[in-house]
Amino acid sequence: MSEISNLLLTGLLNHGNVLLASTLFFAALGIPLPATMLLVAAGAFTSQGVLELESAVLAALAGSVAGDGGSYLIGRFGITLMPARLQASGSWLRAARLFGRWGGWSVFISRFLLTPVALPVNLLAGSTRYSGLRYMTAVLLGEMTWVALFGGLGLVFADRWEGISQLAGDLVGLLLGVVLMAAGLWVFVARRRPRSSSTQS
């Protein structure tokens, strides 16, 4: 386990929910912190009586949801720094339309299943002016799922939480790789299709 992880675990033991909420907040803003590991550990600590379950759940939700809201606002107001030519480009407009259609699902799934892409999704949601109400609804549902899933794993497997945390991280990384590979294949096929059609004509 890394030195940062050890420091956070010590802080969780000493400062409890304040440390949990603040770590998840800054992780949602893009600071590379082991948020999922800490959440699993918090679940284990509630099982051992170190943390109180209800307050730990509320702290985890408050920190993660507030951080997601902050990164959304960064994207929303940071778009003004983007050149107008780029904002009017076909690629950007297509991305905005696509996010307008599937953005809620993207936000929801990236909270607990594809967590490494959560920050880019948040920034894209803000920069494309995705509905704040729809965004926060998807965030709340997704973060509730994340807290219940990984905090619950720590709670149930309190004596093996470190191994569970490592396994969860490996599975998320594997799933992200599969999704990126599928997306790359889809783009490759989509780009070749017009060529094939024009060649036949």
N, C-alpha and C positions, 0 to 999 in steps of 0.2 A: 504494500500500500504506500502511496506517495506521501511526501512530507506534508503537502497541503491537506490531504485527506486526514492524516493523523491530527493536524492542528484543528481541523473542523470538528473531528470527533471529540477531541478534548474540550473544544469550545461548546459543543452540544451538551456534554456532561456538566459543564460549569455554568453555562448561560441559558441552556434549555431552548425554549421556543423563540426567544429573541434572536439567537444565533440561527435557528432553523429558518425563520421568516426572512431575515436579512440575506442569508446565503441564497435562498431561492429567488429572492428579488433581484439580486445582482446577477445571478446566473441567467435569468430571463432577459436581462439587459445585454447579454452577450459576453460577460466575463466568464472565462473558462473555469468553472468550478464544478466539482462532482456532485451535482444536485441530486441525481437519482440515487447514488450511493448514500448520501446523507439522509434521504427520505427513507430508504430501506433500514438504515441504522436507527432512525427515529422510531420506526415501527417496532424494531426489536427492543428499543429502550422503553417503549410504553408497555411492552409485555413484561419487562423486568421491573416495572414500577418506577423507573427513573424519570419518565415523563408521563404526564396525564393525557390520556387518549384524546378527549374532546378538544382540549386547548392546543394539542400538537396538530390535530387536523385543521383547526381554524388558523393556526399560525402558518402552516404549509400553504393553505389556500390563499390566505391574505398576501403572503410574500410573492407567490408565483403569479397570481392574478394581477397584482400591482405592477410587477416587473413586465408582464406582457402588455399591460396598458401603457407603460412608459415607452417600450420599444415601438409600439404602434404610433405613439405621438412623435417619436423621433422620425419615423418614416413619413408621417403626415406633414410635418413642418420642414423636414430635411429635403423634401422634394423641390422646394424653392431654390435649392442650391444646384439642382440638375439643369443643364443647358436646355433651353426651350426647344431646340432642334431635336434633342434626344427624346423629350417628352412627346413630341409630335411624330416620332418615327413609327413606322408600321409595326415593328416588333414590340415596342412599348404599348401601343394601343391594343394589340392582340393580347398581350399579357394582362392588361387591365380588364379586357372583356372576359378572358378566360377566368380570371380571379373573381370577377363579378358573378360568374356562373357557379364556380366550384369552390369559392373562397371559404365558405363556412365549413365544408368538409375538410379542406386543407388545414384550416386552423385547428379543428377538432382532432384530427388524426395526428397532427404534429405535436400535440401536447403530450401524448403518452406512447405513441407507437413509433413515430419517426422524429424523435426529439432533437437529433442533430440539426434538422432543418427548421426548427421552431423560430429561431431569430430571423432568418431570411423571409419566412412566411409573414412574421409580424411586420417587418419593414415594408414588404410588398403590400400588405393590407393597408398600412397607413399611407404609403405613397400613391396608391391607386384610388384613394379616397373611399375605400370599402366602408360600408355602413358601420359606424361605431357600435351601435346597439347589437347588430348581428354578430360583429366580431367578438364583443365581450360575452355574448351568450354562448358562442362556440368555445371561447376561452374557458369560461366557468365550467361548462360541461366536460370539456377535455381535461382540465386540471383536476376536477373532482374524480374523474376516471383514473388519472395518473396517481393521485394520492391514495385512492382506494386500492389500486392494483399493487403498486410498489410498497406503499406503507403497509398494506395488508400482508404482502409476502414477508416483510420483516417481522410483522406481528406474529404470523403463524410459524415461521421458521426462525425464531429468535436465536436459537443456538447455532444456526448455520447461516446467519445473515450475510456474512462476508462472501461466502461462496455463491449465494443467491444473487447478490449484487453484481458480482463478476459475470455470472451467467447471463443476467438480464442485459448487461452492457454489451456482451458478445452477441446476443441475439438481436438487439437493436441495430448494431453495426452490420450484421449479416443481412438483416431485412432491408436496411438502407442501401446496401450494395446491390441487392436484387432489384429494388425499385429503380435505382439509377441505371442499371443495365437494361431494364425493360424500357425505360424512358429513352435511352440512347438508341435502342433498337427501333422503337417507334418513330423517332425522328429520322433515322436512316431510311426506313421503309417509306416514310411520308415524302422524303426528298427524292427518292428514286422513282416514285410512282408517276409524277408528271413527265419525267424523261422517257419512261417506258411508253406512255401514251403518245407523246409527240413522235417517238421513233416509229411506232406502228402506223401513225397517220402519214 
